[in-house]
Amino acid sequence: MKKKLAVVALGGNALLRGDQTGTIDEQEQNTTETLENLVFLINEGYDLVITHGNGPQVGNILMRNDAH
């Protein structure tokens, strides 16, 4: 049986949602939810390729640098 393949880009949105402030508790909860979804895919028979997704943290750093 041929396995299914999913390419998953994990970026800042996996850690920090738009309406959050980025506390450790928020990031831990978001990471747990993300990993639960990845485990679901594995249990459904998917092989995963996980890559960096480049999220809002990079944009925040760029905006902070532009302000100085």
ZAKELUM-635570 format. One record per residue (C-alpha): residue number from 1; residue in one letter; x, y, z. Coordinates in steps of 0.25 Angstrom, whole numbers, plus 5000, padded with zeros to 4 digits. Layout:
% residues N
<site><i>NUM</i><aa>a</aa><x>X</x><y>Y</y><z>Z</z></site>
...
END
This chain:
% residues 68
<site><i>1</i><aa>m</aa><x>5000</x><y>5000</y><z>5000</z></site>
<site><i>2</i><aa>k</aa><x>5005</x><y>5014</y><z>4996</z></site>
<site><i>3</i><aa>k</aa><x>5006</x><y>5024</y><z>5007</z></site>
<site><i>4</i><aa>k</aa><x>5001</x><y>5038</y><z>5006</z></site>
<site><i>5</i><aa>l</aa><x>5010</x><y>5050</y><z>5007</z></site>
<site><i>6</i><aa>a</aa><x>5007</x><y>5063</y><z>5014</z></site>
<site><i>7</i><aa>v</aa><x>5017</x><y>5075</y><z>5014</z></site>
<site><i>8</i><aa>v</aa><x>5014</x><y>5083</y><z>5026</z></site>
<site><i>9</i><aa>a</aa><x>5020</x><y>5097</y><z>5027</z></site>
<site><i>10</i><aa>l</aa><x>5021</x><y>5101</y><z>5042</z></site>
<site><i>11</i><aa>g</aa><x>5023</x><y>5115</y><z>5044</z></site>
<site><i>12</i><aa>g</aa><x>5020</x><y>5126</y><z>5054</z></site>
<site><i>13</i><aa>n</aa><x>5005</x><y>5123</y><z>5053</z></site>
<site><i>14</i><aa>a</aa><x>5007</x><y>5110</y><z>5059</z></site>
<site><i>15</i><aa>l</aa><x>5012</x><y>5117</y><z>5072</z></site>
<site><i>16</i><aa>l</aa><x>5005</x><y>5130</y><z>5072</z></site>
<site><i>17</i><aa>r</aa><x>4991</x><y>5133</y><z>5067</z></site>
<site><i>18</i><aa>g</aa><x>4987</x><y>5147</y><z>5063</z></site>
<site><i>19</i><aa>d</aa><x>4979</x><y>5151</y><z>5075</z></site>
<site><i>20</i><aa>q</aa><x>4990</x><y>5146</y><z>5085</z></site>
<site><i>21</i><aa>t</aa><x>5001</x><y>5153</y><z>5092</z></site>
<site><i>22</i><aa>g</aa><x>5011</x><y>5142</y><z>5091</z></site>
<site><i>23</i><aa>t</aa><x>5012</x><y>5137</y><z>5106</z></site>
<site><i>24</i><aa>i</aa><x>5019</x><y>5124</y><z>5108</z></site>
<site><i>25</i><aa>d</aa><x>5006</x><y>5118</y><z>5112</z></site>
<site><i>26</i><aa>e</aa><x>4999</x><y>5122</y><z>5099</z></site>
<site><i>27</i><aa>q</aa><x>5011</x><y>5117</y><z>5091</z></site>
<site><i>28</i><aa>e</aa><x>5011</x><y>5104</y><z>5099</z></site>
<site><i>29</i><aa>q</aa><x>4996</x><y>5102</y><z>5096</z></site>
<site><i>30</i><aa>n</aa><x>4997</x><y>5105</y><z>5082</z></site>
<site><i>31</i><aa>t</aa><x>5009</x><y>5096</y><z>5080</z></site>
<site><i>32</i><aa>t</aa><x>5001</x><y>5085</y><z>5087</z></site>
<site><i>33</i><aa>e</aa><x>4989</x><y>5087</y><z>5077</z></site>
<site><i>34</i><aa>t</aa><x>4999</x><y>5087</y><z>5065</z></site>
<site><i>35</i><aa>l</aa><x>5005</x><y>5074</y><z>5069</z></site>
<site><i>36</i><aa>e</aa><x>4992</x><y>5067</y><z>5072</z></site>
<site><i>37</i><aa>n</aa><x>4988</x><y>5071</y><z>5058</z></site>
<site><i>38</i><aa>l</aa><x>5001</x><y>5065</y><z>5052</z></site>
<site><i>39</i><aa>v</aa><x>4999</x><y>5052</y><z>5060</z></site>
<site><i>40</i><aa>f</aa><x>4985</x><y>5051</y><z>5054</z></site>
<site><i>41</i><aa>l</aa><x>4991</x><y>5052</y><z>5040</z></site>
<site><i>42</i><aa>i</aa><x>5001</x><y>5041</y><z>5044</z></site>
<site><i>43</i><aa>n</aa><x>4990</x><y>5032</y><z>5050</z></site>
<site><i>44</i><aa>e</aa><x>4983</x><y>5034</y><z>5037</z></site>
<site><i>45</i><aa>g</aa><x>4994</x><y>5028</y><z>5029</z></site>
<site><i>46</i><aa>y</aa><x>5002</x><y>5040</y><z>5024</z></site>
<site><i>47</i><aa>d</aa><x>5017</x><y>5042</y><z>5024</z></site>
<site><i>48</i><aa>l</aa><x>5020</x><y>5056</y><z>5028</z></site>
<site><i>49</i><aa>v</aa><x>5031</x><y>5066</y><z>5022</z></site>
<site><i>50</i><aa>i</aa><x>5032</x><y>5077</y><z>5032</z></site>
<site><i>51</i><aa>t</aa><x>5038</x><y>5090</y><z>5028</z></site>
<site><i>52</i><aa>h</aa><x>5039</x><y>5104</y><z>5034</z></site>
<site><i>53</i><aa>g</aa><x>5028</x><y>5113</y><z>5030</z></site>
<site><i>54</i><aa>n</aa><x>5033</x><y>5127</y><z>5033</z></site>
<site><i>55</i><aa>g</aa><x>5022</x><y>5134</y><z>5042</z></site>
<site><i>56</i><aa>p</aa><x>5019</x><y>5147</y><z>5049</z></site>
<site><i>57</i><aa>q</aa><x>5031</x><y>5147</y><z>5058</z></site>
<site><i>58</i><aa>v</aa><x>5039</x><y>5150</y><z>5046</z></site>
<site><i>59</i><aa>g</aa><x>5030</x><y>5162</y><z>5042</z></site>
<site><i>60</i><aa>n</aa><x>5030</x><y>5167</y><z>5056</z></site>
<site><i>61</i><aa>i</aa><x>5045</x><y>5167</y><z>5056</z></site>
<site><i>62</i><aa>l</aa><x>5046</x><y>5174</y><z>5043</z></site>
<site><i>63</i><aa>m</aa><x>5036</x><y>5185</y><z>5048</z></site>
<site><i>64</i><aa>r</aa><x>5043</x><y>5186</y><z>5061</z></site>
<site><i>65</i><aa>n</aa><x>5056</x><y>5189</y><z>5053</z></site>
<site><i>66</i><aa>d</aa><x>5050</x><y>5199</y><z>5044</z></site>
<site><i>67</i><aa>a</aa><x>5045</x><y>5207</y><z>5057</z></site>
<site><i>68</i><aa>h</aa><x>5060</x><y>5209</y><z>5061</z></site>
END
